[in-house]
Amino acid sequence: MKVPLFSDREKLMKIMQVTGISRAKLARRLEVDYKTLWRWLDREVKPQRRQSSDIDQIFKEYVDLREIITGLRKKARDPIEALKKNKKIRDEFILMMTYNSNAIEGSRMTIKDTEEAIAGNTVRGKKLFEILEAVNHKNAMEFMLREICPGFKISEKYILKLHEIVMYNLNDKLPGAYRTGYVNLTNSDVVLPSAQEVPLKMSQLVRSINHYKRDPIGKIAKDHYDFEIIHPFFDGNGRVGRLLMTTQLLSQHFAPAVIRIEDRYKYYMALEKCSHGDKNNIIQMVCDGIMMGCNLIT
């Protein structure tokens, strides 16, 4: 079952449907003239990149995708079964997750480079550590898929093992161990916990991470933020955090969330907004990723 992602035009239509806002008021909100909005809606002209980003932000303010995602969960096949039993789906899933997650962290590897690396082939023009990052992430995903089952419970041991695999042979990054010193977030004023606070913070997170209640998507999105804001490792926090989010989603019968490199800055912005009390953007980001994940595993 292919899930259509929302185009800019569809987002605009949905905003008007949910809010009852007029075209004139929506144009003013987007700081464009009425004719420009008319072209987007009635002539299907695509907005420029900045304008598309503005549309996406307003869309996330007013349209909650959780209901749509929950409906998809009821109709779709079990994602764990699909990934474990269908090699073609599993290989594509591992490739796309590995490429995008590493690219978000700054890897220069293309999709083709990543495919060659995880197949054990020579990758020309790339440094050894970049190839190792791809292979390590692939191995971490294979470990996750061996361990995962419906209702799977995340433990501190599981988190540390993921990090150990992601950082394998990168000994200066302390594979499988919490950081022993200070780190900071680039382009953020958020103060991270000290190294001494990390074990306690992680213990608190693990105690609550497997409890989802009535809003599993919202809880998983918040857990992802909480993990990243603890930043328990010297390196690999983003990659391990997204693997944990994937583990949670699969354990609750949701498709995995694929966060694309093209959405890196939206993703960073969503996490930053969460630090100021606005969880809506990160929740919607996870929902967007799940819809992409649905298309990947069906």
Secondary structure, DSSP 8 states (H G I E B T S, - for coil): -------HHHHHHHHHHHH---HHHHHHHTT--HHHHHHHHHS-----HHHHHHHHHHHHHH---HHHHHHHHHHS--HHHHHHH-HHHHHHHHHHHHHHHHHHTT----HHHHHHHHTT---TT--HHHHHHHHHHHHHHHHHHHH--TT----HHHHHHHHHHHTTT-GGG-TTS--SS----TT-------TTTHHHHHHHHHHHHT--TT-HHHHHHHHHHHHHHH--SSS-HHHHHHHHHHHHHHHTT-------GGGHHHHHHHHHHHTTT--HHHHHHHHHHHHHHHHH--
